[in-house]
Every structure is written in C-alpha cells, then in structure tokens.
C-alpha cells in the first residue's frame, strides 16, 4: 500500500509540475485523486471567510452524480465548517448513521448524492483557506490509507495552487507581487550574481528574501538579506551558483532540482532571469518527495535483482554451482570487491570460504579456513545470534581486535560484512562481503 501511495504521489507531482493555471491544477488533481480512489466525486472548495462562502471552481465526477461547481453559503452546510476550522479531517462512512451530522442537515447531503465522504481542511496561518473532498453516493468504509492519501494530496494541491498564483503575480504587477510575497508559503529570493575579476560568477547576493526562506532553509531572514548565498549557507555547493548563472545567461526561466547537502534538504526551484545579473527564484523543499522516489527506485531495483538472481540459479543442483552463480550477482549489485559463501563448522566457529566472486583488487579467499573468533571478540556472539555484522573499517571497529586481525590484513580486508544463515538456531554458514578500502 505504501508503494502504491508513493507511486500515486509521484504521478501527482509530475502532472502538476507543468501546469501554470490554478484552476487547471485543481481539475487535474481532482481527476487523478478520484480515479486513484475510484470515488464518485472529488472537488476542492476554496474557503472565503470574509464572504462566508465556499467556492468550487472545478470537480471530477465519474458516476451519475451532479457537478458541484459553484458557490455555497456556510449556513447551508454549517455543521462542517467549525470542524474544518479546527483542522479536523472529517470522515463519514454513512451520512444516515453518524453523530457528526445533525439529522436536519442530512437531507441536504443526500439531495446531492453524498452518503459518505472525506473532507480534509487546508489551514494556513491559522485560517481555513480550503478543503479537499471525496464523496460517494452510497455508504463506504474509508480506510486509514485512503484518508492519508487525501491529506497528502490536499497539502500538495495547496502548494501547487500557491506556485501557480505566484507565477501569475510575478507576470502582472509589483503590487500583486508584494501581497503574495508577504503571505506565500513558497520561498522567494531576489538575487544578483557576484563575479570575480575575470567575470566568472562565484556567488550571488540575496537582495530580498521572504518569511518562508527561514522556514525552508533554517537560516534567519535577518542573516540572509543583503548577504551572499555562501555567507548565509557557507557549505553551499558550486552547482547552485553555476546553474543560476546559466539561467541568467540563457535569458529564459527554468525549473531545477538539487540537494543542499550541508542542510540535508532537497529543493525544487523555478528561476526567472530579470535582466543583467538579476534573477528571482521561487522554491520549495521536496525532501519528502525525493525520499519517496528513492524508496520506490530502491524497491524496484531490489525486485529486479531478485528476479535476475532467481533466473541465474534456476536449474542449478549442486551447492558449489549455486554459490558460484549467486556470488557474482550479489557482488555486481552491491559493487563490492569480494563476495563468497562460508560454510560453518560443527562448533559454529571454524569455517571455510567458497563459491567466491572477486574483482581482482583483493587476494582470492577461496578455501580460506579461519575462525570467527579470530576477527575479534565482538563478532562471534552477533553472528551466532543471526545478526548481520558490518564494519566500515576493521582497523577502527571496537568489535574487532585493536588494529584489526592479522589474518584479515594479510588478505587486504579493510571493510566488509557477514550475513549469517541459521538453521534450527545453529549457525550453518554466512555470506561475506569484502572491500580493500574503508566503506
């Protein structure tokens, strides 16, 4: 379920990215969410507290229910507004059997074919600004995973709407830009390249930043405004300066994604050249999305490796052939210098290495006879308990003998791991991975 949710969120981000119109974004998000949940209707309501109305500009309907595009007074559905203002996600499995909806308000719901629904509020600066809803014309038991995907979609929809409005505002007037500048959730930078004597861009000065800058980078606005980017973020990578300079030189906007490694955060930035060495940037943190993408890719890579391994082992009958086929597959997947399988002895200490793969950077370990206890007092209990034992540098690992074992040093083993195999509670063997350098 998590993989499906991550895949949907990636698809959602990809669909919203090229859209510049807030209404088009609402329509596309409602369509994707409704299709994903196989729901009858999905819509986003913009809340206008000063007018006491909720306005639906676009919705998605896949069944026979009517569209809800239009404006609605708070008093028509007064029971839900206070709940949304409190930041509560409203989940109703059956309109006719819930304590949330007063009996007198139920006919209004059923008249527009809403017998079950999820409504997620969007709260910004303590105020209710919108809600994303999914409805059904019949009772439906909503799962926690379905509720969570609507919540995550609502937050991304709001961010995309803000981005679209920001870009529109920047194309229109400075007055509208200023209003957005003070309230927007995205980070904003007005900057100018800093060049050395040869004319090469080596930094950029942050002429203006908005309040979201501090939240997104952790750097106080007062410490950033008027300073260069490297003064504000000392370990800022050259990549950022080089790409901002490239956008300025080419003269047209561009979207870029990259990590600020010193902050441990990923950002998506929309950079707009303004003439000369000046440029603006709208950006938001996308660390959560990048982590989800990496998890999805890792899952796909692991699945692909296991399929390839299964194909390689199919039809092999002898233990030696199986070990010899598995070792290079694992070595290639992990990019290690040496992989092999060690059969354990009766005393669970002695072992002999076999079925080896090596890339030539280390002496062969085939036929190596040794004892687990030779590697240090901390290894044996862990391996015999079925724990994976890994060391990035055996010479500095407290589990090992001081300076590492002489046997390991003679075989150029500096870093590695042991993955034990237990049967009936007894150690019968383990895979070993070795490297001639720290890893």
Secondary structure as GFF3:
##gff-version 3
##sequence-region A 1 439
A	DSSP	alpha_helix	2	17	.	.	.	ID=ss1
A	DSSP	alpha_helix	22	37	.	.	.	ID=ss2
A	DSSP	beta_strand	41	48	.	.	.	ID=ss3
A	DSSP	beta_strand	53	61	.	.	.	ID=ss4
A	DSSP	beta_strand	70	73	.	.	.	ID=ss5
A	DSSP	three_ten_helix	74	77	.	.	.	ID=ss6
A	DSSP	alpha_helix	78	85	.	.	.	ID=ss7
A	DSSP	beta_strand	90	92	.	.	.	ID=ss8
A	DSSP	three_ten_helix	95	97	.	.	.	ID=ss9
A	DSSP	alpha_helix	103	111	.	.	.	ID=ss10
A	DSSP	beta_strand	116	124	.	.	.	ID=ss11
A	DSSP	beta_strand	127	136	.	.	.	ID=ss12
A	DSSP	alpha_helix	144	171	.	.	.	ID=ss13
A	DSSP	alpha_helix	174	183	.	.	.	ID=ss14
A	DSSP	beta_strand	187	195	.	.	.	ID=ss15
A	DSSP	beta_strand	201	209	.	.	.	ID=ss16
A	DSSP	alpha_helix	211	217	.	.	.	ID=ss17
A	DSSP	alpha_helix	221	224	.	.	.	ID=ss18
A	DSSP	alpha_helix	229	232	.	.	.	ID=ss19
A	DSSP	alpha_helix	238	250	.	.	.	ID=ss20
A	DSSP	beta_strand	254	260	.	.	.	ID=ss21
A	DSSP	beta_strand	265	275	.	.	.	ID=ss22
A	DSSP	beta_strand	278	285	.	.	.	ID=ss23
A	DSSP	alpha_helix	287	313	.	.	.	ID=ss24
A	DSSP	alpha_helix	319	334	.	.	.	ID=ss25
A	DSSP	beta_strand	338	344	.	.	.	ID=ss26
A	DSSP	beta_strand	350	358	.	.	.	ID=ss27
A	DSSP	beta_strand	369	371	.	.	.	ID=ss28
A	DSSP	three_ten_helix	372	375	.	.	.	ID=ss29
A	DSSP	alpha_helix	377	384	.	.	.	ID=ss30
A	DSSP	beta_strand	389	391	.	.	.	ID=ss31
A	DSSP	three_ten_helix	394	396	.	.	.	ID=ss32
A	DSSP	alpha_helix	406	410	.	.	.	ID=ss33
A	DSSP	beta_strand	415	423	.	.	.	ID=ss34
A	DSSP	beta_strand	426	435	.	.	.	ID=ss35
###
